[in-house]
């Protein structure tokens, strides 16, 4: 690359960034070390310096991608005080539009597939999934305290169903299922929030 990262940490991050994008585009098992080196403008030896084997860099890239997505979402959500608005924003951020979010969904699907057949993937997968579940739980609890969600709402149950609904709809969008579009997915999730959480005589969320 013309502008080489200045530290080991930066070089490692650059390799992981290139790798997860290649995984999203080509698939977990189709990415080669040579492909990663080419995108980074470096040698295969440099990649192996940071990651001894192919599975090391591929696995680290999956985790890196998910971590980056969570960090980005956390920053954006913390800027929103109203829990109803925050939950709608979270939904909007989960819709797999073309671009980075769609690529991140590709990573999620491949992470799931690997976790099915490789038990060593499951602890990290379950940790990440728990964070997604907990983000919904905390938002629902916040909404109950604020009075924008119904007082008898069960945060754990809502989170269980909303995350499952989100995953199922996203899979259909990504696989081109007839009738499931980005617009339909968002409407489905927003309708779920409205039916399950809307407080009596609550003021609709702004925006």
C-alpha positions as CSV (number, residue, x, y, z in Angstrom):
1,X,0.0,0.0,0.0
2,X,1.1,3.5,-0.6
3,X,0.5,4.5,3.0
4,X,1.6,1.6,5.2
5,X,0.1,1.5,8.7
6,X,2.6,2.8,11.2
7,X,2.2,0.2,14.0
8,X,1.7,-3.5,14.4
9,X,-1.8,-2.9,15.7
10,X,-2.7,-0.9,12.6
11,X,-1.2,-3.5,10.3
12,X,-3.1,-6.2,12.0
13,X,-6.4,-4.2,11.8
14,X,-5.8,-3.5,8.1
15,X,-5.4,-7.2,7.4
16,X,-8.6,-8.1,9.3
17,X,-10.5,-5.3,7.6
18,X,-9.5,-6.7,4.2
19,X,-10.1,-10.2,5.2
20,X,-13.7,-9.8,6.5
21,X,-14.6,-7.9,3.3
22,X,-13.2,-10.7,1.2
23,X,-15.2,-13.3,3.3
24,X,-18.4,-11.3,2.8
25,X,-17.8,-11.1,-0.9
26,X,-16.5,-14.6,-1.7
27,X,-17.3,-16.8,1.3
28,X,-15.3,-18.1,4.3
29,X,-13.7,-21.1,2.6
30,X,-13.0,-19.3,-0.7
31,X,-10.6,-16.7,0.7
32,X,-6.8,-17.4,0.4
33,X,-3.9,-15.8,2.1
34,X,-2.7,-14.7,-1.3
35,X,-6.0,-12.8,-1.8
36,X,-5.6,-11.1,1.5
37,X,-2.0,-10.1,0.8
38,X,-3.0,-8.7,-2.6
39,X,-5.8,-6.5,-1.2
40,X,-3.4,-5.2,1.5
41,X,-0.6,-4.6,-0.9
42,X,1.7,-6.8,1.1
43,X,3.2,-10.3,1.1
44,X,1.8,-13.6,2.3
45,X,4.7,-13.7,4.7
46,X,3.5,-10.5,6.3
47,X,0.0,-11.9,6.8
48,X,1.5,-15.1,8.3
49,X,3.6,-12.9,10.6
50,X,0.4,-11.7,12.3
51,X,-1.7,-14.8,11.8
52,X,0.2,-18.2,11.6
53,X,-2.5,-20.1,9.7
54,X,-5.4,-19.4,7.3
55,X,-8.0,-20.3,9.9
56,X,-6.4,-17.9,12.4
57,X,-6.9,-14.9,10.2
58,X,-10.3,-16.0,8.9
59,X,-11.6,-16.6,12.4
60,X,-10.1,-13.3,13.7
61,X,-11.7,-11.4,10.8
62,X,-15.1,-12.7,11.6
63,X,-14.8,-11.6,15.2
64,X,-13.3,-8.3,14.2
65,X,-16.2,-7.5,11.8
66,X,-18.8,-8.3,14.4
67,X,-17.0,-6.2,17.1
68,X,-16.7,-3.2,14.8
69,X,-20.5,-3.4,14.0
70,X,-21.3,-3.5,17.7
71,X,-19.0,-0.6,18.5
72,X,-20.5,1.5,15.7
73,X,-24.1,0.8,16.8
74,X,-23.3,1.5,20.4
75,X,-22.0,5.0,19.6
76,X,-25.1,5.8,17.5
77,X,-27.6,4.5,20.0
78,X,-26.2,6.2,23.0
79,X,-26.8,9.5,21.3
80,X,-30.6,8.8,21.4
81,X,-32.3,9.3,24.8
82,X,-35.9,8.2,23.9
83,X,-36.1,4.4,24.1
84,X,-38.7,4.1,21.4
85,X,-36.6,6.2,19.0
86,X,-33.6,4.2,20.0
87,X,-35.3,0.9,19.3
88,X,-36.5,2.1,15.9
89,X,-32.9,3.3,15.2
90,X,-31.6,-0.1,16.1
91,X,-34.1,-1.8,13.8
92,X,-33.1,0.6,11.0
93,X,-29.4,-0.3,11.5
94,X,-30.2,-4.0,11.2
95,X,-31.8,-3.8,7.8
96,X,-29.3,-5.3,5.3
97,X,-29.1,-2.4,2.8
98,X,-26.5,-2.7,0.1
99,X,-23.1,-1.7,1.5
100,X,-21.3,-2.3,4.8
101,X,-24.4,-3.5,6.7
102,X,-25.3,-6.1,4.1
103,X,-21.7,-7.3,4.1
104,X,-21.8,-7.6,7.9
105,X,-25.0,-9.7,7.6
106,X,-23.0,-11.9,5.2
107,X,-20.5,-12.4,7.9
108,X,-23.1,-13.2,10.5
109,X,-24.6,-15.9,8.3
110,X,-21.2,-17.4,7.7
111,X,-20.4,-17.3,11.4
112,X,-23.7,-19.2,12.1
113,X,-22.8,-21.8,9.5
114,X,-19.3,-22.3,10.9
115,X,-20.6,-22.5,14.5
116,X,-23.0,-25.3,13.5
117,X,-20.1,-27.6,12.4
118,X,-17.2,-26.2,14.5
119,X,-17.9,-26.1,18.2
120,X,-14.9,-23.9,18.9
121,X,-16.8,-21.1,17.1
122,X,-19.8,-21.3,19.5
123,X,-18.5,-19.5,22.6
124,X,-17.6,-16.3,20.7
125,X,-20.8,-16.5,18.6
126,X,-22.9,-16.9,21.7
127,X,-21.2,-14.0,23.4
128,X,-21.8,-11.7,20.4
129,X,-25.4,-12.9,20.2
130,X,-26.0,-12.2,23.9
131,X,-24.8,-8.6,23.3
132,X,-27.4,-8.1,20.6
133,X,-30.1,-9.7,22.8
134,X,-29.0,-7.5,25.8
135,X,-29.1,-4.3,23.7
136,X,-32.8,-4.9,23.0
137,X,-33.5,-5.9,26.7
138,X,-31.8,-2.7,28.0
139,X,-33.7,-0.6,25.5
140,X,-37.1,-2.1,26.4
141,X,-36.4,-1.6,30.1
142,X,-35.4,2.0,29.4
143,X,-38.7,2.5,27.5
144,X,-40.7,1.1,30.4
145,X,-39.0,3.5,32.8
146,X,-39.6,6.4,30.5
147,X,-43.2,5.5,30.0
148,X,-43.0,5.1,26.2
149,X,-43.5,1.4,26.4
150,X,-46.3,-0.5,28.1
151,X,-45.5,-1.1,31.8
152,X,-46.2,-4.8,31.7
153,X,-43.7,-5.4,28.8
154,X,-41.4,-8.4,29.3
155,X,-38.0,-7.2,28.1
156,X,-36.5,-10.7,27.9
157,X,-39.4,-12.1,25.9
158,X,-39.6,-9.1,23.6
159,X,-35.9,-9.4,22.9
160,X,-36.1,-13.1,22.2
161,X,-38.9,-12.6,19.7
162,X,-37.6,-9.4,18.1
163,X,-34.1,-10.8,17.5
164,X,-35.5,-14.0,16.0
165,X,-37.8,-12.0,13.8
166,X,-34.9,-9.8,12.7
167,X,-32.7,-12.8,11.9
168,X,-35.4,-14.6,10.0
169,X,-36.4,-11.6,7.9
170,X,-32.8,-10.7,7.1
171,X,-32.0,-14.2,5.9
172,X,-35.0,-14.0,3.6
173,X,-33.8,-10.7,2.3
174,X,-30.3,-11.9,1.7
175,X,-31.4,-15.1,0.0
176,X,-33.9,-13.3,-2.3
177,X,-37.0,-14.9,-0.8
178,X,-40.1,-13.8,-2.8
179,X,-42.0,-11.1,-1.1
180,X,-39.4,-10.2,1.5
181,X,-37.7,-6.9,0.7
182,X,-35.8,-4.4,2.8
183,X,-38.9,-2.3,3.1
184,X,-41.1,-5.2,4.1
185,X,-38.5,-6.3,6.7
186,X,-38.4,-2.9,8.3
187,X,-42.2,-2.6,8.3
188,X,-42.5,-6.0,9.9
189,X,-40.2,-5.1,12.7
190,X,-41.6,-1.7,13.3
191,X,-45.1,-3.2,13.4
192,X,-43.9,-5.7,16.0
193,X,-42.6,-2.9,18.2
194,X,-45.8,-1.0,17.9
195,X,-48.0,-4.0,18.7
196,X,-45.9,-5.4,21.5
197,X,-44.6,-2.3,23.2
198,X,-46.7,0.8,22.5
199,X,-47.8,2.4,25.8
200,X,-51.5,3.4,26.1
201,X,-51.9,6.9,24.7
202,X,-48.2,7.2,24.1
203,X,-46.9,9.9,22.0
204,X,-45.5,8.6,18.7
205,X,-41.7,8.8,18.5
206,X,-40.3,11.8,16.6
207,X,-38.8,11.1,13.2
